[in-house]
Amino acid sequence: MDLSFLSGNTLDAAKHLLGKEIISYVDGIVTSGYITEVEAYLGLDDKASHTYLGKKTKKNEMMFNSYGHLYVYTMHGHHCMNILTRETEFPEGVLIRGIEPHQNIQTMIERRGRDTHISDGPGKLTKALGVRRDTHNGIRINSGIIDLKEGKIPQKIVATKRIGIDTKEEAVDYLYRFIVDGNKNVSRFRGRAHENGGWM
């Protein structure tokens, strides 16, 4: 699919990613899911971003790639996957926080070692898809390793505060997290899931 939507405004790109099918090819096995939850990180001016003030380190250097590349980092032993937006002088990106499992769900269950809550969090979904920092950090999307394609259309998108950034001053209050309303495959889901998962 055309990835040019990632080259513009990062908040718009984040919302546009909801419903897209993300597909991994690991050891000859295909797994995938529809994106249900994302968080936008706006680089130089965003205190919650790994590239705040433009400081480049060994850990975050892949964030300075152009749009359509992956930035995969580890936190507390878990791998987290970001899709980069804009161009190299604007190191911004979108953290994929939740997906609705689609292809080869049994493989995803086996990778997670459980059959519930297999992809409703950034570290959970990467494990389910087989995504790791040492093999996927810096790769280009749609190169046959991690692909993105059209999938489903959300009925309603809800904006909330981001999760797990309680020490980032004013950035704590930015409504940069977007979810598919009524889909249970999101972090800290509360309430009743919509019968159709929140899709059109």
C-alpha positions as CSV (number, residue, x, y, z in Angstrom):
1,M,0.0,0.0,0.0
2,D,1.0,3.6,-0.5
3,L,2.8,4.8,2.7
4,S,2.8,8.5,1.8
5,F,0.2,9.2,4.5
6,L,3.0,8.7,7.0
7,S,5.0,11.6,5.6
8,G,2.7,14.4,6.9
9,N,1.3,15.3,10.2
10,T,2.0,12.6,12.8
11,L,-1.3,12.9,14.7
12,D,-3.2,12.4,11.4
13,A,-0.9,9.5,10.5
14,A,-1.6,7.8,13.9
15,K,-5.4,8.0,13.4
16,H,-5.0,6.8,9.8
17,L,-3.1,3.7,11.0
18,L,-6.1,2.4,12.9
19,G,-7.6,-0.5,11.1
20,K,-4.6,-1.2,8.9
21,E,-3.5,-4.8,8.9
22,I,0.1,-5.2,10.0
23,I,1.7,-8.5,8.9
24,S,4.9,-10.2,10.0
25,Y,6.9,-12.9,8.2
26,V,9.0,-14.7,10.8
27,D,10.7,-18.1,10.1
28,G,8.3,-18.7,7.2
29,I,5.2,-18.1,9.3
30,V,2.8,-15.3,8.6
31,T,0.9,-13.6,11.4
32,S,-1.1,-10.4,11.4
33,G,-3.6,-8.2,13.1
34,Y,-5.7,-5.0,12.6
35,I,-4.3,-2.0,14.5
36,T,-6.7,-0.9,17.3
37,E,-4.5,1.4,19.4
38,V,-1.7,3.8,18.8
39,E,0.2,6.6,20.4
40,A,1.8,9.5,18.6
41,Y,5.2,10.9,19.6
42,L,6.1,14.3,18.2
43,G,9.9,14.2,18.5
44,L,11.9,17.4,19.3
45,D,9.2,19.2,21.2
46,D,7.5,16.2,22.9
47,K,9.0,15.5,26.3
48,A,7.7,11.9,26.2
49,S,9.5,11.2,22.9
50,H,12.8,9.3,22.7
51,T,14.1,12.1,20.4
52,Y,13.1,15.1,22.6
53,L,15.4,18.0,21.8
54,G,17.0,16.0,19.0
55,K,19.5,14.1,21.0
56,K,20.7,11.1,19.0
57,T,21.9,8.0,20.9
58,K,22.8,4.4,20.1
59,K,19.3,3.4,21.3
60,N,17.3,5.9,19.4
61,E,19.3,6.4,16.2
62,M,16.8,4.5,14.1
63,M,14.2,7.1,15.0
64,F,16.1,9.5,12.6
65,N,15.2,7.4,9.6
66,S,12.5,8.7,7.2
67,Y,8.8,7.7,7.3
68,G,7.9,4.1,6.7
69,H,10.7,2.6,8.7
70,L,10.4,0.8,12.0
71,Y,11.9,1.8,15.3
72,V,11.9,-1.1,17.8
73,Y,13.2,-0.6,21.3
74,T,13.1,-2.6,24.5
75,M,11.6,-1.6,27.8
76,H,11.5,-3.9,30.9
77,G,12.4,-6.8,28.7
78,H,9.6,-6.2,26.2
79,H,10.0,-5.1,22.6
80,C,7.9,-2.1,21.4
81,M,7.3,-1.2,17.8
82,N,7.0,2.3,16.3
83,I,6.2,3.3,12.7
84,L,8.2,6.4,11.8
85,T,6.5,9.4,10.2
86,R,7.7,12.5,8.4
87,E,11.4,12.9,7.3
88,T,14.7,12.5,9.0
89,E,14.9,16.1,10.4
90,F,11.6,15.4,12.2
91,P,12.2,12.2,14.3
92,E,8.6,11.4,15.0
93,G,6.6,8.2,15.1
94,V,3.6,6.2,16.2
95,L,3.8,3.4,18.8
96,I,1.6,0.5,17.9
97,R,-0.1,-0.4,21.2
98,G,-2.8,-2.9,20.3
99,I,-3.9,-5.1,17.4
100,E,-6.9,-7.4,16.8
101,P,-5.4,-10.8,15.8
102,H,-6.2,-12.0,12.3
103,Q,-3.9,-14.4,10.5
104,N,-2.5,-17.5,12.2
105,I,-4.0,-16.7,15.6
106,Q,-2.9,-20.1,17.0
107,T,0.8,-19.2,16.3
108,M,0.3,-15.9,18.1
109,I,-1.2,-17.8,21.1
110,E,1.7,-20.1,21.2
111,R,4.2,-17.3,21.1
112,R,2.4,-15.6,23.9
113,G,1.9,-18.8,25.9
114,R,-1.7,-17.9,26.6
115,D,-5.0,-17.6,24.7
116,T,-6.3,-14.4,26.2
117,H,-5.0,-10.8,26.1
118,I,-2.5,-11.8,23.4
119,S,-2.1,-8.4,21.7
120,D,-3.7,-5.7,23.9
121,G,-0.4,-3.9,24.7
122,P,2.8,-2.9,22.9
123,G,5.0,-5.7,24.3
124,K,2.3,-8.3,23.9
125,L,1.6,-7.6,20.2
126,T,5.3,-7.7,19.3
127,K,5.7,-11.1,20.9
128,A,2.6,-12.4,19.2
129,L,3.9,-11.1,15.8
130,G,7.5,-12.3,16.5
131,V,8.9,-8.7,16.2
132,R,12.2,-8.1,18.0
133,R,14.6,-5.2,18.3
134,D,17.6,-7.2,17.1
135,T,16.0,-8.3,13.9
136,H,13.4,-5.6,13.0
137,N,14.8,-2.3,14.3
138,G,15.4,0.0,11.3
139,I,13.8,-2.0,8.6
140,R,11.5,-0.5,5.9
141,I,7.8,-1.4,6.0
142,N,6.5,-3.4,3.0
143,S,9.9,-5.0,2.3
144,G,8.5,-8.5,2.9
145,I,9.4,-8.6,6.5
146,I,6.8,-6.4,8.1
147,D,4.1,-5.3,5.8
148,L,1.2,-2.9,6.1
149,K,-2.0,-3.2,4.1
150,E,-5.6,-1.9,4.0
151,G,-7.8,-3.6,6.5
152,K,-10.9,-2.3,8.4
153,I,-12.4,1.1,9.0
154,P,-13.1,2.2,12.6
155,Q,-16.6,3.5,13.3
156,K,-15.3,5.9,15.9
157,I,-11.9,6.9,17.0
158,V,-11.4,8.1,20.6
159,A,-8.4,10.3,21.7
160,T,-7.0,9.9,25.2
161,K,-3.9,10.6,27.2
162,R,-0.9,8.3,26.6
163,I,0.0,5.5,29.0
164,G,3.0,5.1,31.2
165,I,4.6,8.6,30.8
166,D,3.7,10.0,34.2
167,T,7.0,11.9,34.7
168,K,6.9,13.8,31.4
169,E,5.5,17.1,32.7
170,E,3.0,18.7,30.4
171,A,3.3,15.9,27.8
172,V,1.3,13.7,30.3
173,D,-1.8,15.6,29.3
174,Y,-1.5,15.5,25.5
175,L,-4.3,13.5,23.9
176,Y,-2.0,11.6,21.6
177,R,-3.3,8.1,22.2
178,F,-6.0,6.9,19.7
179,I,-8.1,3.8,20.0
180,V,-10.9,2.1,18.0
181,D,-13.9,2.7,20.3
182,G,-15.5,-0.5,21.5
183,N,-12.6,-2.8,20.5
184,K,-11.4,-5.0,23.4
185,N,-7.9,-5.4,21.9
186,V,-6.5,-2.2,23.6
187,S,-4.6,-1.6,26.7
188,R,-6.6,-1.4,29.9
189,F,-9.9,-2.0,28.1
190,R,-12.9,-1.1,30.2
191,G,-16.6,-1.4,29.6
192,R,-18.4,-3.6,27.1
193,A,-17.0,-4.5,23.7
194,H,-19.0,-3.6,20.6
195,E,-20.4,-6.6,18.8
196,N,-18.6,-5.8,15.6
197,G,-15.4,-4.8,17.4
198,G,-15.9,-1.1,16.6
199,W,-15.5,-1.5,12.9
200,M,-17.7,-0.2,10.1
